[in-house]
Amino acid sequence: MSSILAGGQTVEEDLYLVDFPFDGRTVQAEATFVPGREVLIGTQLLQQYRLEIHFLERTVLLERLL
């Protein structure tokens, strides 16, 4: 699978369908593996949410919309 990263870089990677715990429920999501321990999520997972990032205060708010 080809993925386009935020910086415009294209990478080729294997794609897996996984059950992913998110916000108190389990959703099916596409997953790939990257070096390191961080988890990156795509914006499709956040379609029903409001995401607010306050860089100066270093806070993140994720709110589910009804």
PDBQT receptor file of N, H, CA, C and O in Angstrom, charges set to zero:
ATOM      1  N   MET A   1       0.844  -1.174   0.000  1.00  0.00    +0.000 N 
ATOM      2  CA  MET A   1       0.000   0.000   0.000  1.00  0.00    +0.000 C 
ATOM      3  C   MET A   1       0.887   1.234   0.000  1.00  0.00    +0.000 C 
ATOM      4  O   MET A   1       1.939   1.243   0.639  1.00  0.00    +0.000 OA
ATOM      5  N   SER A   2       0.472   2.272  -0.710  1.00  0.00    +0.000 N 
ATOM      6  H   SER A   2      -0.382   2.264  -1.229  1.00  0.00    +0.000 HD
ATOM      7  CA  SER A   2       1.171   3.558  -0.701  1.00  0.00    +0.000 C 
ATOM      8  C   SER A   2       0.463   4.497   0.264  1.00  0.00    +0.000 C 
ATOM      9  O   SER A   2      -0.763   4.603   0.257  1.00  0.00    +0.000 OA
ATOM     10  N   SER A   3       1.242   5.172   1.089  1.00  0.00    +0.000 N 
ATOM     11  H   SER A   3       2.238   5.086   1.095  1.00  0.00    +0.000 HD
ATOM     12  CA  SER A   3       0.703   6.181   2.007  1.00  0.00    +0.000 C 
ATOM     13  C   SER A   3       1.420   7.490   1.758  1.00  0.00    +0.000 C 
ATOM     14  O   SER A   3       2.624   7.513   1.505  1.00  0.00    +0.000 OA
ATOM     15  N   ILE A   4       0.667   8.590   1.831  1.00  0.00    +0.000 N 
ATOM     16  H   ILE A   4      -0.312   8.571   2.036  1.00  0.00    +0.000 HD
ATOM     17  CA  ILE A   4       1.271   9.907   1.707  1.00  0.00    +0.000 C 
ATOM     18  C   ILE A   4       1.306  10.526   3.102  1.00  0.00    +0.000 C 
ATOM     19  O   ILE A   4       0.266  10.718   3.732  1.00  0.00    +0.000 OA
ATOM     20  N   LEU A   5       2.492  10.832   3.571  1.00  0.00    +0.000 N 
ATOM     21  H   LEU A   5       3.337  10.676   3.059  1.00  0.00    +0.000 HD
ATOM     22  CA  LEU A   5       2.669  11.403   4.899  1.00  0.00    +0.000 C 
ATOM     23  C   LEU A   5       2.410  12.906   4.861  1.00  0.00    +0.000 C 
ATOM     24  O   LEU A   5       2.317  13.505   3.790  1.00  0.00    +0.000 OA
ATOM     25  N   ALA A   6       2.296  13.502   6.039  1.00  0.00    +0.000 N 
ATOM     26  H   ALA A   6       2.372  13.016   6.910  1.00  0.00    +0.000 HD
ATOM     27  CA  ALA A   6       1.948  14.923   6.147  1.00  0.00    +0.000 C 
ATOM     28  C   ALA A   6       2.930  15.816   5.399  1.00  0.00    +0.000 C 
ATOM     29  O   ALA A   6       2.526  16.855   4.877  1.00  0.00    +0.000 OA
ATOM     30  N   GLY A   7       4.196  15.448   5.330  1.00  0.00    +0.000 N 
ATOM     31  H   GLY A   7       4.524  14.604   5.754  1.00  0.00    +0.000 HD
ATOM     32  CA  GLY A   7       5.200  16.258   4.640  1.00  0.00    +0.000 C 
ATOM     33  C   GLY A   7       5.221  16.041   3.141  1.00  0.00    +0.000 C 
ATOM     34  O   GLY A   7       6.075  16.594   2.448  1.00  0.00    +0.000 OA
ATOM     35  N   GLY A   8       4.278  15.228   2.619  1.00  0.00    +0.000 N 
ATOM     36  H   GLY A   8       3.584  14.778   3.182  1.00  0.00    +0.000 HD
ATOM     37  CA  GLY A   8       4.214  14.970   1.191  1.00  0.00    +0.000 C 
ATOM     38  C   GLY A   8       5.034  13.782   0.744  1.00  0.00    +0.000 C 
ATOM     39  O   GLY A   8       5.054  13.459  -0.444  1.00  0.00    +0.000 OA
ATOM     40  N   GLN A   9       5.713  13.123   1.669  1.00  0.00    +0.000 N 
ATOM     41  H   GLN A   9       5.697  13.385   2.634  1.00  0.00    +0.000 HD
ATOM     42  CA  GLN A   9       6.531  11.950   1.352  1.00  0.00    +0.000 C 
ATOM     43  C   GLN A   9       5.630  10.742   1.138  1.00  0.00    +0.000 C 
ATOM     44  O   GLN A   9       4.692  10.530   1.907  1.00  0.00    +0.000 OA
ATOM     45  N   THR A  10       5.899   9.946   0.106  1.00  0.00    +0.000 N 
ATOM     46  H   THR A  10       6.661  10.118  -0.518  1.00  0.00    +0.000 HD
ATOM     47  CA  THR A  10       5.146   8.726  -0.158  1.00  0.00    +0.000 C 
ATOM     48  C   THR A  10       5.970   7.527   0.300  1.00  0.00    +0.000 C 
ATOM     49  O   THR A  10       7.160   7.434  -0.002  1.00  0.00    +0.000 OA
ATOM     50  N   VAL A  11       5.334   6.609   1.033  1.00  0.00    +0.000 N 
ATOM     51  H   VAL A  11       4.367   6.684   1.278  1.00  0.00    +0.000 HD
ATOM     52  CA  VAL A  11       6.003   5.408   1.509  1.00  0.00    +0.000 C 
ATOM     53  C   VAL A  11       5.179   4.184   1.118  1.00  0.00    +0.000 C 
ATOM     54  O   VAL A  11       3.952   4.250   1.036  1.00  0.00    +0.000 OA
ATOM     55  N   GLU A  12       5.862   3.074   0.879  1.00  0.00    +0.000 N 
ATOM     56  H   GLU A  12       6.858   3.021   0.946  1.00  0.00    +0.000 HD
ATOM     57  CA  GLU A  12       5.215   1.795   0.609  1.00  0.00    +0.000 C 
ATOM     58  C   GLU A  12       5.277   0.971   1.892  1.00  0.00    +0.000 C 
ATOM     59  O   GLU A  12       6.328   0.886   2.527  1.00  0.00    +0.000 OA
ATOM     60  N   GLU A  13       4.151   0.363   2.273  1.00  0.00    +0.000 N 
ATOM     61  H   GLU A  13       3.298   0.432   1.756  1.00  0.00    +0.000 HD
ATOM     62  CA  GLU A  13       4.117  -0.403   3.514  1.00  0.00    +0.000 C 
ATOM     63  C   GLU A  13       3.030  -1.472   3.456  1.00  0.00    +0.000 C 
ATOM     64  O   GLU A  13       2.075  -1.363   2.686  1.00  0.00    +0.000 OA
ATOM     65  N   ASP A  14       3.188  -2.509   4.283  1.00  0.00    +0.000 N 
ATOM     66  H   ASP A  14       3.963  -2.598   4.909  1.00  0.00    +0.000 HD
ATOM     67  CA  ASP A  14       2.175  -3.554   4.404  1.00  0.00    +0.000 C 
ATOM     68  C   ASP A  14       1.004  -3.004   5.210  1.00  0.00    +0.000 C 
ATOM     69  O   ASP A  14       1.188  -2.186   6.111  1.00  0.00    +0.000 OA
ATOM     70  N   LEU A  15      -0.210  -3.464   4.875  1.00  0.00    +0.000 N 
ATOM     71  H   LEU A  15      -0.360  -4.129   4.143  1.00  0.00    +0.000 HD
ATOM     72  CA  LEU A  15      -1.422  -2.988   5.518  1.00  0.00    +0.000 C 
ATOM     73  C   LEU A  15      -2.140  -4.152   6.188  1.00  0.00    +0.000 C 
ATOM     74  O   LEU A  15      -2.256  -5.229   5.603  1.00  0.00    +0.000 OA
ATOM     75  N   TYR A  16      -2.623  -3.944   7.415  1.00  0.00    +0.000 N 
ATOM     76  H   TYR A  16      -2.529  -3.069   7.890  1.00  0.00    +0.000 HD
ATOM     77  CA  TYR A  16      -3.310  -4.976   8.192  1.00  0.00    +0.000 C 
ATOM     78  C   TYR A  16      -4.630  -4.419   8.706  1.00  0.00    +0.000 C 
ATOM     79  O   TYR A  16      -4.716  -3.231   9.018  1.00  0.00    +0.000 OA
ATOM     80  N   LEU A  17      -5.654  -5.250   8.799  1.00  0.00    +0.000 N 
ATOM     81  H   LEU A  17      -5.584  -6.215   8.546  1.00  0.00    +0.000 HD
ATOM     82  CA  LEU A  17      -6.929  -4.875   9.400  1.00  0.00    +0.000 C 
ATOM     83  C   LEU A  17      -6.914  -5.380  10.844  1.00  0.00    +0.000 C 
ATOM     84  O   LEU A  17      -6.733  -6.574  11.083  1.00  0.00    +0.000 OA
ATOM     85  N   VAL A  18      -7.106  -4.471  11.808  1.00  0.00    +0.000 N 
ATOM     86  H   VAL A  18      -7.254  -3.501  11.614  1.00  0.00    +0.000 HD
ATOM     87  CA  VAL A  18      -7.008  -4.819  13.225  1.00  0.00    +0.000 C 
ATOM     88  C   VAL A  18      -8.229  -4.307  13.983  1.00  0.00    +0.000 C 
ATOM     89  O   VAL A  18      -8.899  -3.374  13.541  1.00  0.00    +0.000 OA
ATOM     90  N   ASP A  19      -8.510  -4.926  15.126  1.00  0.00    +0.000 N 
ATOM     91  H   ASP A  19      -7.966  -5.684  15.485  1.00  0.00    +0.000 HD
ATOM     92  CA  ASP A  19      -9.492  -4.415  16.078  1.00  0.00    +0.000 C 
ATOM     93  C   ASP A  19      -8.729  -3.501  17.026  1.00  0.00    +0.000 C 
ATOM     94  O   ASP A  19      -7.777  -3.925  17.681  1.00  0.00    +0.000 OA
ATOM     95  N   PHE A  20      -9.160  -2.232  17.095  1.00  0.00    +0.000 N 
ATOM     96  H   PHE A  20      -9.933  -1.888  16.563  1.00  0.00    +0.000 HD
ATOM     97  CA  PHE A  20      -8.410  -1.206  17.807  1.00  0.00    +0.000 C 
ATOM     98  C   PHE A  20      -9.276  -0.595  18.899  1.00  0.00    +0.000 C 
ATOM     99  O   PHE A  20     -10.342  -0.058  18.598  1.00  0.00    +0.000 OA
ATOM    100  N   PRO A  21      -8.847  -0.659  20.166  1.00  0.00    +0.000 N 
ATOM    101  CA  PRO A  21      -9.626  -0.026  21.236  1.00  0.00    +0.000 C 
ATOM    102  C   PRO A  21      -9.484   1.492  21.152  1.00  0.00    +0.000 C 
ATOM    103  O   PRO A  21      -8.374   2.026  21.160  1.00  0.00    +0.000 OA
ATOM    104  N   PHE A  22     -10.627   2.179  21.070  1.00  0.00    +0.000 N 
ATOM    105  H   PHE A  22     -11.528   1.745  21.063  1.00  0.00    +0.000 HD
ATOM    106  CA  PHE A  22     -10.599   3.638  20.931  1.00  0.00    +0.000 C 
ATOM    107  C   PHE A  22     -11.838   4.225  21.577  1.00  0.00    +0.000 C 
ATOM    108  O   PHE A  22     -12.957   3.887  21.192  1.00  0.00    +0.000 OA
ATOM    109  N   ASP A  23     -11.654   5.090  22.544  1.00  0.00    +0.000 N 
ATOM    110  H   ASP A  23     -10.745   5.365  22.856  1.00  0.00    +0.000 HD
ATOM    111  CA  ASP A  23     -12.737   5.825  23.194  1.00  0.00    +0.000 C 
ATOM    112  C   ASP A  23     -13.799   4.891  23.781  1.00  0.00    +0.000 C 
ATOM    113  O   ASP A  23     -14.996   5.127  23.618  1.00  0.00    +0.000 OA
ATOM    114  N   GLY A  24     -13.364   3.845  24.452  1.00  0.00    +0.000 N 
ATOM    115  H   GLY A  24     -12.391   3.653  24.585  1.00  0.00    +0.000 HD
ATOM    116  CA  GLY A  24     -14.283   2.947  25.144  1.00  0.00    +0.000 C 
ATOM    117  C   GLY A  24     -14.978   1.934  24.258  1.00  0.00    +0.000 C 
ATOM    118  O   GLY A  24     -15.892   1.249  24.717  1.00  0.00    +0.000 OA
ATOM    119  N   ARG A  25     -14.578   1.818  23.014  1.00  0.00    +0.000 N 
ATOM    120  H   ARG A  25     -13.835   2.375  22.641  1.00  0.00    +0.000 HD
ATOM    121  CA  ARG A  25     -15.165   0.822  22.118  1.00  0.00    +0.000 C 
ATOM    122  C   ARG A  25     -14.063   0.251  21.242  1.00  0.00    +0.000 C 
ATOM    123  O   ARG A  25     -12.939   0.755  21.236  1.00  0.00    +0.000 OA
ATOM    124  N   THR A  26     -14.383  -0.787  20.513  1.00  0.00    +0.000 N 
ATOM    125  H   THR A  26     -15.296  -1.196  20.518  1.00  0.00    +0.000 HD
ATOM    126  CA  THR A  26     -13.420  -1.398  19.606  1.00  0.00    +0.000 C 
ATOM    127  C   THR A  26     -13.860  -1.112  18.176  1.00  0.00    +0.000 C 
ATOM    128  O   THR A  26     -15.004  -1.376  17.807  1.00  0.00    +0.000 OA
ATOM    129  N   VAL A  27     -12.951  -0.574  17.378  1.00  0.00    +0.000 N 
ATOM    130  H   VAL A  27     -12.021  -0.359  17.678  1.00  0.00    +0.000 HD
ATOM    131  CA  VAL A  27     -13.252  -0.259  15.987  1.00  0.00    +0.000 C 
ATOM    132  C   VAL A  27     -12.284  -1.024  15.087  1.00  0.00    +0.000 C 
ATOM    133  O   VAL A  27     -11.152  -1.307  15.479  1.00  0.00    +0.000 OA
ATOM    134  N   GLN A  28     -12.734  -1.352  13.887  1.00  0.00    +0.000 N 
ATOM    135  H   GLN A  28     -13.653  -1.122  13.569  1.00  0.00    +0.000 HD
ATOM    136  CA  GLN A  28     -11.825  -1.955  12.928  1.00  0.00    +0.000 C 
ATOM    137  C   GLN A  28     -11.061  -0.830  12.250  1.00  0.00    +0.000 C 
ATOM    138  O   GLN A  28     -11.644   0.166  11.822  1.00  0.00    +0.000 OA
ATOM    139  N   ALA A  29      -9.762  -1.002  12.161  1.00  0.00    +0.000 N 
ATOM    140  H   ALA A  29      -9.289  -1.811  12.510  1.00  0.00    +0.000 HD
ATOM    141  CA  ALA A  29      -8.918   0.038  11.583  1.00  0.00    +0.000 C 
ATOM    142  C   ALA A  29      -7.832  -0.600  10.733  1.00  0.00    +0.000 C 
ATOM    143  O   ALA A  29      -7.450  -1.750  10.950  1.00  0.00    +0.000 OA
ATOM    144  N   GLU A  30      -7.345   0.155   9.770  1.00  0.00    +0.000 N 
ATOM    145  H   GLU A  30      -7.655   1.089   9.593  1.00  0.00    +0.000 HD
ATOM    146  CA  GLU A  30      -6.197  -0.275   8.987  1.00  0.00    +0.000 C 
ATOM    147  C   GLU A  30      -4.943   0.114   9.756  1.00  0.00    +0.000 C 
ATOM    148  O   GLU A  30      -4.865   1.208  10.315  1.00  0.00    +0.000 OA
ATOM    149  N   ALA A  31      -3.957  -0.789   9.783  1.00  0.00    +0.000 N 
ATOM    150  H   ALA A  31      -4.020  -1.678   9.329  1.00  0.00    +0.000 HD
ATOM    151  CA  ALA A  31      -2.738  -0.533  10.542  1.00  0.00    +0.000 C 
ATOM    152  C   ALA A  31      -1.515  -0.879   9.706  1.00  0.00    +0.000 C 
ATOM    153  O   ALA A  31      -1.534  -1.800   8.889  1.00  0.00    +0.000 OA
ATOM    154  N   THR A  32      -0.464  -0.125   9.932  1.00  0.00    +0.000 N 
ATOM    155  H   THR A  32      -0.448   0.622  10.596  1.00  0.00    +0.000 HD
ATOM    156  CA  THR A  32       0.852  -0.419   9.366  1.00  0.00    +0.000 C 
ATOM    157  C   THR A  32       1.848  -0.351  10.512  1.00  0.00    +0.000 C 
ATOM    158  O   THR A  32       1.508   0.095  11.608  1.00  0.00    +0.000 OA
ATOM    159  N   PHE A  33       3.046  -0.782  10.272  1.00  0.00    +0.000 N 
ATOM    160  H   PHE A  33       3.322  -1.145   9.382  1.00  0.00    +0.000 HD
ATOM    161  CA  PHE A  33       4.069  -0.761  11.308  1.00  0.00    +0.000 C 
ATOM    162  C   PHE A  33       5.155   0.234  10.943  1.00  0.00    +0.000 C 
ATOM    163  O   PHE A  33       5.573   0.317   9.789  1.00  0.00    +0.000 OA
ATOM    164  N   VAL A  34       5.609   0.991  11.941  1.00  0.00    +0.000 N 
ATOM    165  H   VAL A  34       5.268   0.923  12.879  1.00  0.00    +0.000 HD
ATOM    166  CA  VAL A  34       6.701   1.939  11.778  1.00  0.00    +0.000 C 
ATOM    167  C   VAL A  34       7.694   1.707  12.904  1.00  0.00    +0.000 C 
ATOM    168  O   VAL A  34       7.326   1.167  13.947  1.00  0.00    +0.000 OA
ATOM    169  N   PRO A  35       8.944   2.106  12.713  1.00  0.00    +0.000 N 
ATOM    170  CA  PRO A  35       9.916   1.961  13.804  1.00  0.00    +0.000 C 
ATOM    171  C   PRO A  35       9.516   2.825  15.000  1.00  0.00    +0.000 C 
ATOM    172  O   PRO A  35       8.984   3.921  14.819  1.00  0.00    +0.000 OA
ATOM    173  N   GLY A  36       9.763   2.353  16.196  1.00  0.00    +0.000 N 
ATOM    174  H   GLY A  36      10.195   1.463  16.343  1.00  0.00    +0.000 HD
ATOM    175  CA  GLY A  36       9.485   3.131  17.395  1.00  0.00    +0.000 C 
ATOM    176  C   GLY A  36       8.272   2.613  18.148  1.00  0.00    +0.000 C 
ATOM    177  O   GLY A  36       7.656   1.623  17.753  1.00  0.00    +0.000 OA
ATOM    178  N   ARG A  37       7.934   3.300  19.250  1.00  0.00    +0.000 N 
ATOM    179  H   ARG A  37       8.434   4.104  19.570  1.00  0.00    +0.000 HD
ATOM    180  CA  ARG A  37       6.838   2.870  20.116  1.00  0.00    +0.000 C 
ATOM    181  C   ARG A  37       5.596   3.734  19.986  1.00  0.00    +0.000 C 
ATOM    182  O   ARG A  37       4.576   3.431  20.604  1.00  0.00    +0.000 OA
ATOM    183  N   GLU A  38       5.651   4.791  19.207  1.00  0.00    +0.000 N 
ATOM    184  H   GLU A  38       6.479   5.037  18.704  1.00  0.00    +0.000 HD
ATOM    185  CA  GLU A  38       4.513   5.693  19.079  1.00  0.00    +0.000 C 
ATOM    186  C   GLU A  38       3.407   5.069  18.240  1.00  0.00    +0.000 C 
ATOM    187  O   GLU A  38       3.662   4.245  17.362  1.00  0.00    +0.000 OA
ATOM    188  N   VAL A  39       2.179   5.474  18.523  1.00  0.00    +0.000 N 
ATOM    189  H   VAL A  39       1.971   6.144  19.236  1.00  0.00    +0.000 HD
ATOM    190  CA  VAL A  39       1.021   5.060  17.733  1.00  0.00    +0.000 C 
ATOM    191  C   VAL A  39       0.537   6.281  16.968  1.00  0.00    +0.000 C 
ATOM    192  O   VAL A  39       0.277   7.330  17.557  1.00  0.00    +0.000 OA
ATOM    193  N   LEU A  40       0.421   6.142  15.675  1.00  0.00    +0.000 N 
ATOM    194  H   LEU A  40       0.633   5.290  15.197  1.00  0.00    +0.000 HD
ATOM    195  CA  LEU A  40      -0.090   7.223  14.841  1.00  0.00    +0.000 C 
ATOM    196  C   LEU A  40      -1.471   6.826  14.355  1.00  0.00    +0.000 C 
ATOM    197  O   LEU A  40      -1.669   5.693  13.916  1.00  0.00    +0.000 OA
ATOM    198  N   ILE A  41      -2.429   7.741  14.426  1.00  0.00    +0.000 N 
ATOM    199  H   ILE A  41      -2.268   8.661  14.782  1.00  0.00    +0.000 HD
ATOM    200  CA  ILE A  41      -3.765   7.439  13.918  1.00  0.00    +0.000 C 
ATOM    201  C   ILE A  41      -4.083   8.400  12.783  1.00  0.00    +0.000 C 
ATOM    202  O   ILE A  41      -3.654   9.554  12.782  1.00  0.00    +0.000 OA
ATOM    203  N   GLY A  42      -4.838   7.904  11.827  1.00  0.00    +0.000 N 
ATOM    204  H   GLY A  42      -5.186   6.966  11.827  1.00  0.00    +0.000 HD
ATOM    205  CA  GLY A  42      -5.233   8.738  10.701  1.00  0.00    +0.000 C 
ATOM    206  C   GLY A  42      -6.462   9.556  11.036  1.00  0.00    +0.000 C 
ATOM    207  O   GLY A  42      -7.172   9.264  11.999  1.00  0.00    +0.000 OA
ATOM    208  N   THR A  43      -6.705  10.562  10.252  1.00  0.00    +0.000 N 
ATOM    209  H   THR A  43      -6.128  10.799   9.471  1.00  0.00    +0.000 HD
ATOM    210  CA  THR A  43      -7.822  11.447  10.518  1.00  0.00    +0.000 C 
ATOM    211  C   THR A  43      -9.171  10.795  10.273  1.00  0.00    +0.000 C 
ATOM    212  O   THR A  43     -10.179  11.268  10.799  1.00  0.00    +0.000 OA
ATOM    213  N   GLN A  44      -9.223   9.717   9.485  1.00  0.00    +0.000 N 
ATOM    214  H   GLN A  44      -8.404   9.333   9.058  1.00  0.00    +0.000 HD
ATOM    215  CA  GLN A  44     -10.505   9.041   9.253  1.00  0.00    +0.000 C 
ATOM    216  C   GLN A  44     -11.091   8.530  10.567  1.00  0.00    +0.000 C 
ATOM    217  O   GLN A  44     -12.309   8.536  10.746  1.00  0.00    +0.000 OA
ATOM    218  N   LEU A  45     -10.242   8.094  11.475  1.00  0.00    +0.000 N 
ATOM    219  H   LEU A  45      -9.253   8.089  11.330  1.00  0.00    +0.000 HD
ATOM    220  CA  LEU A  45     -10.701   7.605  12.778  1.00  0.00    +0.000 C 
ATOM    221  C   LEU A  45     -11.354   8.721  13.594  1.00  0.00    +0.000 C 
ATOM    222  O   LEU A  45     -12.133   8.450  14.508  1.00  0.00    +0.000 OA
ATOM    223  N   LEU A  46     -11.038   9.966  13.269  1.00  0.00    +0.000 N 
ATOM    224  H   LEU A  46     -10.405  10.187  12.527  1.00  0.00    +0.000 HD
ATOM    225  CA  LEU A  46     -11.528  11.106  14.044  1.00  0.00    +0.000 C 
ATOM    226  C   LEU A  46     -12.714  11.820  13.403  1.00  0.00    +0.000 C 
ATOM    227  O   LEU A  46     -13.047  12.933  13.810  1.00  0.00    +0.000 OA
ATOM    228  N   GLN A  47     -13.356  11.211  12.415  1.00  0.00    +0.000 N 
ATOM    229  H   GLN A  47     -13.085  10.307  12.085  1.00  0.00    +0.000 HD
ATOM    230  CA  GLN A  47     -14.445  11.872  11.691  1.00  0.00    +0.000 C 
ATOM    231  C   GLN A  47     -15.580  12.333  12.591  1.00  0.00    +0.000 C 
ATOM    232  O   GLN A  47     -16.201  13.356  12.302  1.00  0.00    +0.000 OA
ATOM    233  N   GLN A  48     -15.871  11.624  13.662  1.00  0.00    +0.000 N 
ATOM    234  H   GLN A  48     -15.366  10.793  13.897  1.00  0.00    +0.000 HD
ATOM    235  CA  GLN A  48     -16.982  11.985  14.545  1.00  0.00    +0.000 C 
ATOM    236  C   GLN A  48     -16.503  12.715  15.802  1.00  0.00    +0.000 C 
ATOM    237  O   GLN A  48     -17.178  12.698  16.830  1.00  0.00    +0.000 OA
ATOM    238  N   TYR A  49     -15.333  13.355  15.712  1.00  0.00    +0.000 N 
ATOM    239  H   TYR A  49     -14.785  13.369  14.876  1.00  0.00    +0.000 HD
ATOM    240  CA  TYR A  49     -14.741  14.025  16.860  1.00  0.00    +0.000 C 
ATOM    241  C   TYR A  49     -14.336  15.448  16.510  1.00  0.00    +0.000 C 
ATOM    242  O   TYR A  49     -14.134  15.799  15.347  1.00  0.00    +0.000 OA
ATOM    243  N   ARG A  50     -14.226  16.244  17.550  1.00  0.00    +0.000 N 
ATOM    244  H   ARG A  50     -14.390  15.959  18.494  1.00  0.00    +0.000 HD
ATOM    245  CA  ARG A  50     -13.631  17.578  17.425  1.00  0.00    +0.000 C 
ATOM    246  C   ARG A  50     -12.260  17.497  18.073  1.00  0.00    +0.000 C 
ATOM    247  O   ARG A  50     -12.137  17.082  19.226  1.00  0.00    +0.000 OA
ATOM    248  N   LEU A  51     -11.244  17.888  17.347  1.00  0.00    +0.000 N 
ATOM    249  H   LEU A  51     -11.344  18.225  16.411  1.00  0.00    +0.000 HD
ATOM    250  CA  LEU A  51      -9.872  17.866  17.843  1.00  0.00    +0.000 C 
ATOM    251  C   LEU A  51      -9.387  19.299  17.993  1.00  0.00    +0.000 C 
ATOM    252  O   LEU A  51      -9.409  20.077  17.039  1.00  0.00    +0.000 OA
ATOM    253  N   GLU A  52      -8.951  19.638  19.195  1.00  0.00    +0.000 N 
ATOM    254  H   GLU A  52      -8.933  19.006  19.970  1.00  0.00    +0.000 HD
ATOM    255  CA  GLU A  52      -8.445  20.985  19.469  1.00  0.00    +0.000 C 
ATOM    256  C   GLU A  52      -7.047  20.858  20.059  1.00  0.00    +0.000 C 
ATOM    257  O   GLU A  52      -6.848  20.182  21.068  1.00  0.00    +0.000 OA
ATOM    258  N   ILE A  53      -6.094  21.507  19.429  1.00  0.00    +0.000 N 
ATOM    259  H   ILE A  53      -6.256  22.056  18.609  1.00  0.00    +0.000 HD
ATOM    260  CA  ILE A  53      -4.713  21.475  19.907  1.00  0.00    +0.000 C 
ATOM    261  C   ILE A  53      -4.317  22.896  20.286  1.00  0.00    +0.000 C 
ATOM    262  O   ILE A  53      -4.398  23.814  19.469  1.00  0.00    +0.000 OA
ATOM    263  N   HIS A  54      -3.890  23.066  21.528  1.00  0.00    +0.000 N 
ATOM    264  H   HIS A  54      -3.824  22.320  22.192  1.00  0.00    +0.000 HD
ATOM    265  CA  HIS A  54      -3.427  24.369  22.008  1.00  0.00    +0.000 C 
ATOM    266  C   HIS A  54      -1.915  24.251  22.201  1.00  0.00    +0.000 C 
ATOM    267  O   HIS A  54      -1.440  23.743  23.217  1.00  0.00    +0.000 OA
ATOM    268  N   PHE A  55      -1.176  24.730  21.207  1.00  0.00    +0.000 N 
ATOM    269  H   PHE A  55      -1.561  25.142  20.382  1.00  0.00    +0.000 HD
ATOM    270  CA  PHE A  55       0.271  24.534  21.211  1.00  0.00    +0.000 C 
ATOM    271  C   PHE A  55       0.968  25.264  22.347  1.00  0.00    +0.000 C 
ATOM    272  O   PHE A  55       1.897  24.722  22.947  1.00  0.00    +0.000 OA
ATOM    273  N   LEU A  56       0.542  26.480  22.655  1.00  0.00    +0.000 N 
ATOM    274  H   LEU A  56      -0.212  26.920  22.169  1.00  0.00    +0.000 HD
ATOM    275  CA  LEU A  56       1.204  27.233  23.720  1.00  0.00    +0.000 C 
ATOM    276  C   LEU A  56       1.040  26.565  25.079  1.00  0.00    +0.000 C 
ATOM    277  O   LEU A  56       1.980  26.527  25.873  1.00  0.00    +0.000 OA
ATOM    278  N   GLU A  57      -0.156  26.036  25.349  1.00  0.00    +0.000 N 
ATOM    279  H   GLU A  57      -0.919  26.067  24.704  1.00  0.00    +0.000 HD
ATOM    280  CA  GLU A  57      -0.403  25.378  26.637  1.00  0.00    +0.000 C 
ATOM    281  C   GLU A  57      -0.030  23.903  26.618  1.00  0.00    +0.000 C 
ATOM    282  O   GLU A  57      -0.018  23.247  27.660  1.00  0.00    +0.000 OA
ATOM    283  N   ARG A  58       0.276  23.377  25.422  1.00  0.00    +0.000 N 
ATOM    284  H   ARG A  58       0.265  23.910  24.576  1.00  0.00    +0.000 HD
ATOM    285  CA  ARG A  58       0.646  21.971  25.233  1.00  0.00    +0.000 C 
ATOM    286  C   ARG A  58      -0.469  21.032  25.678  1.00  0.00    +0.000 C 
ATOM    287  O   ARG A  58      -0.228  20.044  26.371  1.00  0.00    +0.000 OA
ATOM    288  N   THR A  59      -1.718  21.363  25.258  1.00  0.00    +0.000 N 
ATOM    289  H   THR A  59      -1.913  22.166  24.694  1.00  0.00    +0.000 HD
ATOM    290  CA  THR A  59      -2.870  20.535  25.596  1.00  0.00    +0.000 C 
ATOM    291  C   THR A  59      -3.578  20.078  24.322  1.00  0.00    +0.000 C 
ATOM    292  O   THR A  59      -3.503  20.725  23.277  1.00  0.00    +0.000 OA
ATOM    293  N   VAL A  60      -4.263  18.953  24.441  1.00  0.00    +0.000 N 
ATOM    294  H   VAL A  60      -4.324  18.427  25.290  1.00  0.00    +0.000 HD
ATOM    295  CA  VAL A  60      -5.051  18.393  23.341  1.00  0.00    +0.000 C 
ATOM    296  C   VAL A  60      -6.425  18.030  23.897  1.00  0.00    +0.000 C 
ATOM    297  O   VAL A  60      -6.530  17.405  24.952  1.00  0.00    +0.000 OA
ATOM    298  N   LEU A  61      -7.471  18.425  23.182  1.00  0.00    +0.000 N 
ATOM    299  H   LEU A  61      -7.385  18.933  22.324  1.00  0.00    +0.000 HD
ATOM    300  CA  LEU A  61      -8.835  18.072  23.545  1.00  0.00    +0.000 C 
ATOM    301  C   LEU A  61      -9.427  17.259  22.403  1.00  0.00    +0.000 C 
ATOM    302  O   LEU A  61      -9.388  17.687  21.249  1.00  0.00    +0.000 OA
ATOM    303  N   LEU A  62      -9.966  16.107  22.713  1.00  0.00    +0.000 N 
ATOM    304  H   LEU A  62      -9.997  15.760  23.650  1.00  0.00    +0.000 HD
ATOM    305  CA  LEU A  62     -10.649  15.272  21.730  1.00  0.00    +0.000 C 
ATOM    306  C   LEU A  62     -12.049  15.035  22.267  1.00  0.00    +0.000 C 
ATOM    307  O   LEU A  62     -12.221  14.420  23.320  1.00  0.00    +0.000 OA
ATOM    308  N   GLU A  63     -13.051  15.524  21.541  1.00  0.00    +0.000 N 
ATOM    309  H   GLU A  63     -12.911  16.023  20.686  1.00  0.00    +0.000 HD
ATOM    310  CA  GLU A  63     -14.445  15.463  22.003  1.00  0.00    +0.000 C 
ATOM    311  C   GLU A  63     -15.295  14.773  20.955  1.00  0.00    +0.000 C 
ATOM    312  O   GLU A  63     -15.292  15.167  19.789  1.00  0.00    +0.000 OA
ATOM    313  N   ARG A  64     -16.028  13.737  21.366  1.00  0.00    +0.000 N 
ATOM    314  H   ARG A  64     -16.031  13.417  22.314  1.00  0.00    +0.000 HD
ATOM    315  CA  ARG A  64     -16.912  13.031  20.444  1.00  0.00    +0.000 C 
ATOM    316  C   ARG A  64     -18.166  13.863  20.183  1.00  0.00    +0.000 C 
ATOM    317  O   ARG A  64     -18.804  14.351  21.116  1.00  0.00    +0.000 OA
ATOM    318  N   LEU A  65     -18.509  14.015  18.910  1.00  0.00    +0.000 N 
ATOM    319  H   LEU A  65     -17.990  13.618  18.152  1.00  0.00    +0.000 HD
ATOM    320  CA  LEU A  65     -19.713  14.742  18.518  1.00  0.00    +0.000 C 
ATOM    321  C   LEU A  65     -20.884  13.786  18.500  1.00  0.00    +0.000 C 
ATOM    322  O   LEU A  65     -20.699  12.601  18.224  1.00  0.00    +0.000 OA
ATOM    323  N   LEU A  66     -22.073  14.259  18.783  1.00  0.00    +0.000 N 
ATOM    324  H   LEU A  66     -22.223  15.222  19.007  1.00  0.00    +0.000 HD
ATOM    325  CA  LEU A  66     -23.254  13.395  18.808  1.00  0.00    +0.000 C 
ATOM    326  C   LEU A  66     -23.752  13.077  17.439  1.00  0.00    +0.000 C 
ATOM    327  O   LEU A  66     -24.741  12.359  17.294  1.00  0.00    +0.000 OA
TER     328      LEU A  66
